[in-house]
């Protein structure tokens, strides 16, 4: 099972509402090459050829079992529909590459992710493994006696989905059209997808609590340490103009360094840890010029090669709650205090969406549990599925 797929389930919070795939299961793409565009010459998007999904569907009877995992079974008709759903996402991607960059991506092209697969091979693999991973969630939930509550089950009824997604009085035909337009999904596909998300959430809550509170602090800290995380507060005095990137005047830089040294002396004079943390936060609120202090008010918890080298080297050499001398980096002068790791720490995210450590650790724990379950309960496939050559079905 692909860990990526299970990891994606961990952050889906719209169970019972309208979700789109948004290419979440797409493989890594080659780096786009910009195309020069003039007012009189815009790139002509290359033609995108789809697959003959009707012909693929006709390979087996719709009711034949395509994938089996323990007591879970998915028939060929469902598999073919889900293949079409994922395939349409690939085709959307091909169109975007053509429209924005003039690049002719197609089914025979390499995904560029190091796997050596073509897009056609990746589509088959992704669809097969995505469905197998969902089936593992269902089977594992059944083994642990986990099921959806009455409200969640009601939300999966097609008539209720039509109301929730399209509005009061909506028909199943309107629901089908909306799902097709938004995510290329069938009603059955969307229902199974949503049920899998709901069961994942129910498993998570049973094993780890709503927000990972069933994991002990010791377990969380050990996992963070094993992953190489460290945590630190800092107060930054910028020595560059954030708008231009140019260095400030020498006099202003010297004044900031003088202030930084005074704060270091004040902080080092505080012996009580709680008082030190309180005062450091007060001074950070007053002086720190790091734009990230709002998103990370209690410091950064990060893995190696995330911060600038001088910052990381200083933290690595510090004891917990030790106050550094002002550390010069390309941003300015930092007063750094190393912090102990904690389940309440916000983990740094380059994308600007930090997560609480205990939530991330517990989600990773569930991913590993499901991976282990899948390794012990592998899926089996209808004959010929794993070697199916989708390029034979490219539309003429």
Phi, psi and omega in degrees: 000141180279125180298329180303316184296313179295320178299325179296322180298330184295336184252005178278119185242006184258031181304130182093351178247184184276119179242151172238156181289324179050037177061028181295331181264009180287144176288170178297146182252155173294151181296124181297147177253114180301145178247130179296134182234132175247160181304332184262356183216099176257149182299139175271115183302130179293155179293136178253121179263131177272189177253153178277084185293333177295319179292322178295317180298327183284356180296331180220165174294143184302329184268358178292143180286123181264321182225135177232134174216109187055235180272357182276135179223140173236134184274169185296321180300317178295316179301315181297322178295319181289327175298318178297319177302309180293321180298321178296327176295319177298315181297321175301318179296317178302317180296318180296318179298323178288316184291319186271328188235355181070021182263129182269086175274139179211180187297332182274352182283157178282142178290339178073018182257010179088355183279342184078005182273150168277169177297326178296316179293320180296321178300314181296314180297313181300315182295314181298313184284328176298311181294321178296323179292321176297319180296323177297321177298314180298314182294317181293320178298318179297320180297324181268002181072028180262133178216169178283147178285173185300319181296318180293322178295320178297322181296341180272352178290131185308318180298320179289322177299321179300318179293313183296323186268318188253344180111164182304135177083002181291147179265167177295329177295320177294320178300313181300317180295319181294317179295320179296316181293320185277328186212006181062024182261149171277168177298315180296320180295316179294322180295316181293319177301312181293321178297321179295318177298316180297318179292323176301314180297320180293321176296317180301313181295321180295317186276326189231356183092173183295326182227033177078015185289346179281346174280137180286157177301322180297318179296319181294312181299318179298318179295318178298317178297318180297330180274357176086015181288145168225162183227142181203144169269152170209155173242118184255127169255107184288137178248012175233157174280117184297339181277323185253338183081002181273151179293147176286171177296148183304321181298317181292322178297317181296321179295321180292321178295320178298316178297318180300317179296322178296319179293322177300314180298318179296314183292321181292339180280349181271121184265330181281127185298315181297319178294322179298314180298318180296313182292321179300317180295320178298314181291325177297315179299325184278319191249331189297130181253015176283123181294344180277359185291337178287318180285329181235069185294337182253021176102172181261134171241116194215168176257163183305149178068027175262316180262173177296153189301317183298323178295309183295319180299321180295312182298318181301325182272000183266154167270162179299135179070009176284140180259127181277162163293163174304126183256123182273128172229183179294345179270329183151210180257130180246132165262120189243136173234121177287141181243155173288150175290149184211151175295340180270357181297145172270123181279131183298140177228125178294338179274357177082022177233073182297151178236153178289136186305314185295329178290313180298314181296318181290325175295319177296324178296319178293321177303314180296319179300317180289323175300316179296321179297315181295323179297326180273345181225065185294152177281153172242152188236154176301146184305131177093348184293316185291337182252012182298127180264100183290340181294343176289347185246017175292132182297141181284000000 
